[in-house]
Every structure is written in structure tokens, then in C-alpha cells.
Amino acid sequence: QVPLVESGGGLVQPGGSLRLSCLASGFTFNNYVMMWYRQAPRKEREFVAQITTVGGSTIYANSVKGRFTISRDNAKNTVYLQMNSLKPEDTAVYYCKAVRGFSDFWGQGTQVIVSS
């Protein structure tokens, strides 16, 4: 059983929007801080956004602040990343990550391509 499965990626024009989802299973989702990372071609994986266990606090990378919104629905074991005003430099594979202490899980990633 794969603990994290991302979906919602695709091809979008500059200025457009996408909403990524990450469905968790096999662990107590409510107890984990959830994060989004991304990895562009020929670049290292980088942090995008984080949300606490009950969603009361969020953190964003400067490059996405004001354009992306992370949220979670603990009843659905799902974390979301709403991406607006997308730019070509947002093109990457997007991964979700669950963290609790020394325990963590990664998803397999979903591709986002921003191009005209």
C-alpha cells in the first residue's frame, strides 16, 4: 500500500491554475505535518509549502508566497496545493511528504508543466 498518492498535475498555460491533491493511507494522517516539495529538471528537490497537523499554521517558499495555498482535510486524509498565477518556472514534479518526528513518507510525484 502506497502511503501517499498525488494527483492533479498536468499541462497549464502561464497565468493558469491547478489544484494538486495528496491522499494518505496506512498511517494516522492527523498526527503528521504535511509538506509539498518540487523538483524541476536538472535541479535539486526544493521545499514549497507546509501545514501543521490541524492546519493552523502554514509556511511557504518565497517563490510561491501569495500564489500557492496549502490546505488539508483530515476527515478525507488529504492535503491540497492550490496553485494560481502559474509561471513557466513552476514546471516540476510535485511531491507531498508526511513528517512526524523521525518518521516520514514521500509520494511518487505528479508532473506540472506550465507552458504556452
DOTI-364356 format. One record per residue: residue in three letters; x negated, y, z of N, C-alpha, C in turn. Coordinates in steps of 0.02 Angstrom, whole numbers, padded with zeros to 5 digits, always signed. Atoms other than C-alpha are relative to their C-alpha. Layout:
REM residues N
ALAXYZXYZXYZ ...
//
This chain:
REM residues 116
GLN-00043-00059+00000+00000+00000+00000-00045+00062+00000 VAL+00039-00061+00005-00073+00167-00054+00029+00051+00048 PRO-00027-00045-00052-00058+00289+00092+00024+00067-00025 LEU-00020-00065+00026-00044+00447-00013+00006-00003-00076 VAL-00012+00000+00072+00030+00466-00187+00022+00070-00022 GLU-00016-00066+00026+00026+00633-00277+00041-00005-00064 SER-00038-00005+00062+00143+00685-00417+00013+00073-00014 GLY-00020-00068+00018+00200+00839-00511-00049+00037-00043 GLY+00048-00033+00043+00045+00879-00611+00023+00002-00073 GLY-00017-00004+00070+00049+00921-00795-00034+00058-00034 LEU+00026-00056+00040+00013+01050-00929+00047+00059+00008 VAL-00040-00060-00009+00071+01227-00898-00038+00059-00030 GLN+00031-00060+00029+00039+01395-00981-00024+00047+00056 PRO+00021-00051-00049-00056+01533-00891+00059+00043+00022 GLY-00056-00037-00028+00063+01627-00776+00057-00044+00022 GLY-00053+00046-00017+00172+01474-00754-00005-00028+00070 SER-00004+00029-00067+00216+01371-00601+00006-00076-00003 LEU-00008+00072-00010+00205+01192-00542+00009-00012+00074 ARG-00003+00022-00070+00252+01104-00381-00025-00071+00005 LEU+00028+00066-00012+00146+00959-00326+00031-00030+00063 SER-00025+00036-00059+00210+00828-00205-00050-00055+00019 CYS+00042+00054-00024+00117+00702-00099+00040-00039+00051 LEU-00041+00043-00042+00214+00558-00024-00045-00045+00041 ALA+00041+00040-00045+00138+00473+00128+00038-00063+00023 SER-00030+00062-00026+00168+00296+00188-00053-00040+00037 GLY+00045+00044-00035+00093+00171+00308-00035+00029+00061 PHE+00028-00031-00060+00045+00294+00444+00050+00052+00026 THR-00047-00048-00030+00130+00418+00561-00014+00069-00026 PHE+00012-00062+00037+00139+00567+00445+00002+00061+00046 ASN-00009-00058-00044+00197+00688+00581-00062+00016+00040 ASN+00058-00010-00043+00033+00665+00676-00061+00026-00038 TYR+00058-00016+00041-00081+00714+00532+00005+00071-00029 VAL+00008-00062+00037-00140+00882+00470-00006-00019-00074 MET+00001+00015+00071-00113+00885+00282-00036+00055-00039 MET+00040-00046+00039-00227+00965+00154+00008-00014-00075 TRP+00009+00008+00072-00241+00993-00034-00071+00021-00017 TYR+00065-00015+00028-00407+00989-00122+00007-00004-00077 ARG+00001+00006+00073-00451+01004-00307-00071-00008-00024 GLN+00066+00010+00031-00594+00954-00420+00006+00014-00074 ALA+00002-00019+00071-00624+01040-00585-00056-00039-00034 PRO+00052+00036+00036-00729+00960-00722-00070+00029+00015 ARG+00070-00019-00012-00915+00963-00680-00009+00043+00062 LYS+00006-00038-00063-00881+01044-00511+00014-00045+00060 GLU-00013+00038-00061-00876+00983-00332+00073+00010+00022 ARG-00067-00005-00028-00712+00949-00244+00002+00059+00049 GLU-00004-00058-00044-00652+01105-00153+00067+00002+00036 PHE-00059-00009-00041-00527+01146-00017+00047+00050-00033 VAL-00050-00046+00027-00364+01227-00073+00045+00027+00056 ALA-00048-00022-00050-00242+01231+00073+00008-00053+00054 GLN-00010+00044-00058-00200+01157+00243+00062+00020+00038 ILE-00058-00013-00041-00045+01141+00351-00002-00045+00061 THR+00002+00037-00063-00031+01087+00532+00057-00050+00004 THR-00046+00057-00005+00072+00941+00594+00073+00020-00003 VAL-00070-00022+00001+00233+01038+00622+00010+00058-00048 GLY-00007-00051+00052+00199+01163+00484-00003+00071+00026 GLY+00000-00067-00028+00174+01310+00600-00058+00044-00022 SER+00058-00039+00019+00006+01362+00531-00028-00025-00066 THR+00028+00017+00064-00069+01366+00358-00065+00038-00012 ILE+00063-00031+00020-00240+01406+00285-00007-00009-00075 TYR+00009+00003+00072-00283+01445+00104-00070+00021-00020 ALA+00061-00025+00031-00438+01462+00000+00014+00069-00029 ASN-00009-00068+00025-00465+01641-00054+00023+00001-00073 SER-00015+00002+00071-00449+01591-00236+00074-00013-00015 VAL-00071+00016+00012-00267+01536-00214+00047+00040+00045 LYS-00041-00036-00049-00207+01650-00074+00047+00048-00036 GLY-00050-00043+00031-00046+01739-00122+00032-00030-00061 ARG-00029+00033+00059-00013+01620-00268+00026-00070+00016 PHE-00019+00069-00019-00002+01447-00188+00031+00000+00070 THR-00031+00009-00065+00107+01391-00043+00003-00074+00017 ILE-00003+00069-00024+00085+01231+00055+00057-00005+00050 SER-00054+00013-00047+00233+01157+00149+00006-00075+00010 ARG-00009+00072-00013+00286+00991+00222+00071-00013+00025 ASP-00064+00023-00024+00445+00895+00257-00013-00065+00037 ASN+00018+00060-00039+00410+00774+00399+00054-00054-00004 ALA-00054+00049+00007+00580+00690+00375-00009-00041-00064 LYS+00011+00035+00064+00526+00643+00198-00072-00024-00007 ASN+00071+00021+00004+00342+00608+00238-00034+00029-00062 THR+00025-00031+00061+00297+00731+00101-00030+00068+00014 VAL+00029-00067-00001+00183+00880+00082+00002+00026-00072 TYR-00007-00032+00065+00203+01003-00061-00052+00054-00010 LEU+00041-00058+00017+00097+01130-00151+00035+00036-00057 GLN-00032-00042+00051+00195+01265-00243-00054+00046-00029 MET+00053-00039+00033+00079+01345-00370+00032+00048-00050 ASN-00027-00052+00043+00130+01509-00451-00056+00040-00032 SER+00048-00043+00034+00042+01629-00569-00064-00039-00017 LEU+00057+00044+00013-00070+01488-00627-00048+00030-00052 LYS+00053-00025+00043-00235+01530-00711-00038-00060-00030 PRO+00040+00055+00029-00347+01426-00826-00050-00029+00050 GLU+00048+00025-00049-00472+01414-00683+00031-00043+00055 ASP-00034+00046-00047-00341+01319-00581+00001-00071-00028 THR+00002+00067+00030-00364+01172-00701-00045-00045+00041 ALA+00037+00046-00043-00419+01024-00596+00043-00061+00015 VAL-00038+00054-00030-00369+00859-00522+00012+00020+00073 TYR-00020-00021-00067-00274+00897-00362+00012-00062+00044 TYR-00003+00056-00047-00289+00780-00212+00031+00023+00066 CYS-00021-00014-00068-00196+00775-00048-00040-00044+00048 LYS+00040+00033-00051-00282+00723+00112+00037+00005+00067 ALA-00028+00001-00067-00216+00673+00283-00056-00008+00051 VAL+00054+00001-00049-00326+00704+00435+00028-00001+00071 ARG-00013-00001-00071-00313+00659+00618-00062-00026+00036 GLY+00063+00020-00033-00474+00658+00718-00048-00030-00051 PHE+00047+00033+00045-00591+00533+00635+00035-00042-00053 SER-00039+00037+00048-00451+00456+00532+00020+00045-00058 ASP-00025-00039+00056-00418+00518+00357+00018-00045-00059 PHE-00021+00036+00060-00335+00462+00195-00001+00050-00058 TRP-00002-00041+00061-00350+00527+00016+00049-00032-00049 GLY-00039+00025+00055-00230+00513-00128-00043-00011-00061 GLN+00038+00015+00061-00280+00463-00303-00005+00060-00048 GLY+00004-00061+00039-00251+00637-00376+00052+00006-00054 THR-00045-00015+00056-00139+00720-00504-00031+00057-00040 GLN+00034-00047+00044-00203+00818-00654+00043+00061-00013 VAL-00032-00063+00018-00158+01000-00678-00042+00034-00054 ILE+00035-00035+00054-00204+01086-00842+00037+00064-00014 VAL-00029-00065+00014-00173+01270-00865-00032+00026-00064 SER+00027-00018+00066-00191+01316-01048+00056+00023-00045 SER-00049-00022+00049-00103+01407-01187-00007-00040-00065 
//
